Amino acid sequence: MDNRFVDIVKIIKQSRASAIRIINAELINLYWNIGKYVSQKIEKSEWGDGVVADLAKYIKTNEPEIKGFSDKNIWRMKKFYETYNNTPKLSTALRQISWSHNLAIFSRCKTKEEREFYLNISEKENYSVRELERQISASLFERTLIGNLKTSTTLRESNENVLNSFKDSYVFEFLNIKETHSESDLQNALVNQMKDFILELGKDFLFIGKEYKIQVGNSDFFIDLLFYHRGLQCLVAFELKTDKFKPEHLGQLNFYLEALDRDIRKDNENPSIGILLCKDKDKEVVEYALSRSLSPTMISEYKTQLPNKKLLQEKLHKIFTDSE
């Protein structure tokens, strides 16, 4: 390859990305202002509901080159404005994502907290619309709030970025595997569906390998899945268990973390983190098992079907009610 022109191409791409962001922000401003105008006209009883259909017809007839302003879309703009009119702190986030992303969020999310969550994570993770829709369906917001992360003392005392990078439960509905499956079946399915697996984990995860071999003394050991986390700058070892969590599972994971830190970790990297991914867990057993663990580990559940969003919302409501 001719490397003389790499910098020029980089400048072009940066400029294009900047232009797209500016155009997107202006488009969101346009839809916001139209929604505001229509909302205020209807609120003051200057317009009836039928006027919106007349407006859409007028634009289509007199300005046929202007697309995207059907009566249905204009009503969406009105709802968009009314949804966020009283939450000015979200005004910047609204303009960082596309109209399609915004449409998915304000049409599907019921509370301002849920909307704020998906606005922020869409920008942070750079979700496509399909990925965002999938995370809403997988109840990422509810799982994140409900998930009382069961972590070792070492991990709890780490900075907030570490805790925010992992979940108490993961949803792998995209695997399409039987409810009864082996650890090998789970491992192979996750590797084969790595793109969706990374989406569920978070895009800062980089896959290193499965059955990652480490040598200790004269023996070989194999870590189920090994990742590197760019933001945390550390290795992350996943051990898969298709049964209920048992305290003895931790010993194996701690051993792997010690081997990684002694023999694999580079000087500029942070201590390795271990995730024990189980099909089920007793929270009290987890708490006891982790209370004296010195390794940065956590125990998470996985599900192979989308969670019941209504049940999660009811559980979330109960948590907030009990805390008042």
HELIX and SHEET records of a PDB file:
HELIX    1   1 ASN A    3  PHE A    5  5                                   3    
HELIX    2   2 VAL A    6  GLU A   43  1                                  38    
HELIX    3   3 GLY A   50  ASN A   62  1                                  13    
HELIX    4   4 ASP A   71  TYR A   84  1                                  14    
HELIX    5   5 PRO A   88  LEU A   90  5                                   3    
HELIX    6   6 SER A   91  LEU A   94  1                                   4    
HELIX    7   7 TRP A   99  ARG A  108  1                                  10    
HELIX    8   8 LYS A  112  GLU A  125  1                                  14    
HELIX    9   9 VAL A  129  SER A  137  1                                   9    
HELIX   10  10 LEU A  140  ILE A  146  1                                   7    
HELIX   11  11 THR A  153  ARG A  156  1                                   4    
HELIX   12  12 GLU A  160  ASN A  164  1                                   5    
HELIX   13  13 GLU A  173  LEU A  175  5                                   3    
HELIX   14  14 GLU A  183  ASN A  192  1                                  10    
HELIX   15  15 MET A  194  LEU A  201  1                                   8    
HELIX   16  16 GLU A  248  ALA A  259  1                                  12    
HELIX   17  17 LEU A  260  ILE A  264  3                                   5    
HELIX   18  18 LYS A  283  LEU A  290  1                                   8    
HELIX   19  19 LYS A  309  SER A  323  1                                  15    
SHEET    1   A 6 SER A 169  VAL A 171  0                                        
SHEET    2   A 6 THR A 297  LYS A 303  1                                        
SHEET    3   A 6 ILE A 273  ASP A 280  1                                        
SHEET    4   A 6 CYS A 234  LYS A 244  1                                        
SHEET    5   A 6 SER A 219  HIS A 229 -1                                        
SHEET    6   A 6 PHE A 205  VAL A 216 -1                                        
END                                                                             
